[in-house]
Amino acid sequence: MVDVDKAVVARLKIKGKNFEVLVDCDKAMDFRNGIGKIDDVLATTEIFKDVKIGERASEKDLEDIFGTNDAYKIAERIVKEGEVQLTSEYRKKLKEEKKKQIINIISRNAVDPRTGLPHPPERIERAMDEANVKIDEFREAEEQIQDILSQLRPILPIKFEVWEVAVKIPPTYAAKSYNVLKNYGKLLKDEWQGDGSLIAIVEIPAGMQESFFNELSKLCHGDVETKILKKK
């Protein structure tokens, strides 16, 4: 069981009635995502109407609403379907994870328009800190990108681009290179030649250009031809 003094409230309102349990914040959020067992989440097996005043839910209400008096089954529904009070530490962890996602998206897709080269993640993070960018831990990372870019541009020259790249791979390396082409971006065209070689056109995020070319070159021991067809 979880330490009651460190527990938070998980609450579910059904048909105008409140049902509450005391839970560990991190374990409850993991449980909502299919990780762990309910008995590891709970600080107590009591089902409350109001935790603050210690008022328990009546047996009749539990039976009427949930069709059972089994505290574990009821707690499962409360945690999965209800609202879990988040600690400041958990919110901070969510914010850091969302910040990393945003930095990764920008690093993969953006370049410095002056050089055509991607910005390293460390440079993007410094610029975000300097611009005092606010991260919303509950919004999808993709939804925040444009707002964040507008805050970064006065500090960091940045442009989102995708490149169309033509690739020709000799027969020896064609088959094992195919997954690399698909993993780095959108495969627009692939033509297998009579000799077993592969000619392809792939659309990749501009920020992935260096690692894309390096991985292909390493896999093919330098025996690969590439040509940038379009930047958009």
N, C-alpha and C positions, 0 to 999 in steps of 0.2 A: 504493500500500500504506500501511497504518497504521503509525505509530511503535510499534515493539515495546515500548518502555519505558512507553508509555501504554496498552497493550492489556490486556484482561481475558480471562478464560477462558470459552468456551462449551463446555458438556459434554453429551454424550448417552450414556446407558447402554442398551445393547441386549444381551440374552442374557447378562447378567452381565459384559459387557466395556465398558470406558470408552473413549470417543473424544472428543478435545478439540482445539480450535483457538483461536488467539489472535485477538481481534477488537477493534474499536472499539465501546465500549458503546453510544453513541448511534446509530451507524450500524447496529449489529446489531439493536437494538430497532426501528428504522425498517424494516429489511429484513423482520423478522417481520410487520410491518404492510403489506408489499407495496411498500415504498419503497426505491429504490436497487438496486444490483447487488452480487453477492457479492464481486467482486474489489475493491470499494471498502470492504468490511467487514473483510477479512482483513489481519492484520499479517504473516502468512506462509502459504504454501500447505502447510506441514507438518501432517499429521494425527498427533496425539500420543495415546499411551496415558496418559501422565502428564506434563503440561507442566512441573510443578515440578522433576522430575528429568531432564527433557529426553528421556524415553523415547518413541520413536515407535511408532505402531501398525504391526503387521506387514502386509506386502502381502497375506498369506493371510487375515488377519482382515478386512481391508478388502474383499477380493473376496467372502469368505464372507458377510459381514453386509450390505454395500451393493450387491454385484453389480457393482462397478466399482472402479477405482483412480484415477478422475478426482477430484482433490483438490477442485475447485470444486463438483462435484455432491455429494460427501460433505459438504463444509462447509455447503452449503445445507441439507441435512437436519439437521445438528448444530445450526445456528443456529435454524432454524424449529421443530424438534421438541424441542430440548434446553433446558437451563437456561443463561441468560446471567448471568454475575456482574455485578452492578450497582455502579457507582461511587457514592460519597457524593453527588457532584454530580448524578448522574442521579436518585437517590432524592429529593434535595431538589427537583428540578424536578417530579417526579411529585407530590410532596406539595403544592407550590404550585398545580399544575394542579387537583388534587383539592379543595384549599381554595377555589379560585375557583368550581368547580362547586357546592360546598356552599353558598357565599354566594349564588350565583345562584338556587339552588332556594329558599332561605329568603326571599330578597328578592322572588321572584315569587309565593310562596304565602302569606307571613305578613304580618300587620298588627299594629300596636300596638293592643291591645284598648281602651285608654283613648281613642284618637282615631279608630280605624278606618282609619288611614292606614298605608301600607307603611313599613318601615324602609329607609333608603338602604343600599346595600351597604357604604359606608364605616363606618356605625354598627355594622352586623353584624360587620364585621371587627374593629373596635376591641373589641367585646364578647367576641369569640372570643379575642382576644389577652389581654384582662383575665382571662378565665376559664381561661386556659392550656389551651384545648381541644387535644386530641391528635388529629391526623388520621392515619388509616391509609391510606397511599397505594395499598394493594393491594385495599382493599374498595371496592365500588361506593358512590358518593356517597349514593344514596338509602338504603342500608343503615345509614348513620351518622347520618342526620338526627335521629332521635328521641333518641339518646344525647346529641347535641350540643345539642338544644333544652333538655333537662333541665339542662344545664350553663349555658345562657345565661339561663334564666328568672329566676334570682336577681338578675341584672344588668340584663336587658333584658325588659320586658313584651312578650310575643310570643304570637301565636295564629295557627294555620293556619286559613284559611278559603277557601271558594270561594263565588262569588256567581252567582246566576241573574239575568241581565239581559235584559229585553225591549227590543227595538230596532225602530224603524220608520224606514225609509229611503225617501225619495221616488224616483220613477222615474228621475230624472236621474242619481242616484248609486248606485242599487241594485246594478247589475251589478258595478261596480268595488269596491264595499264588501264584496261577498260573501266574498272571500278574506281580508279583514281579520277578519271574524267567525270564520272557520275557523282562522286562524292564532293567534288569541289564546286559544282554548279549545275547548270541546266544543260543537258546534252541536246543541242539543236539538230545535229546531223551526225550520223555515223555510217561510213561506207567501208565494208570489208573488200579488199582488193583480191584479185585472183591469186596473188602470191602470198596471201595471208596477212599482209600489212593492213593498217587501219588509218583511214583519213576521217577526221572528225572536226566538228565545230562545237565549241562549248562556250557557254556564257557563264562567266565567273564574277563574283564580287571583286571590285578593284583592289580592295585591301588584301585579297588572298593571292595576288599575282606572284609575289616572290616565292611563297611556300609552294604554290602550284607548279611553277617552273622548276624549282629545286627538286621537288619530289619526283616529277616526271624524268628529269635529267638523271637523278640518282638511280631510279628504277631501270632506265634504259641505258645506263652507263654512258650518258651523253649522246647516244645515237637516236635523237628525236628532233624533228623539225617543228617549229612553232612560228606563227605569224599573227600579230594583232590586226584583226579586220576592222573593228569598230569600237569606239568608246562612247558610251551614252549614259 
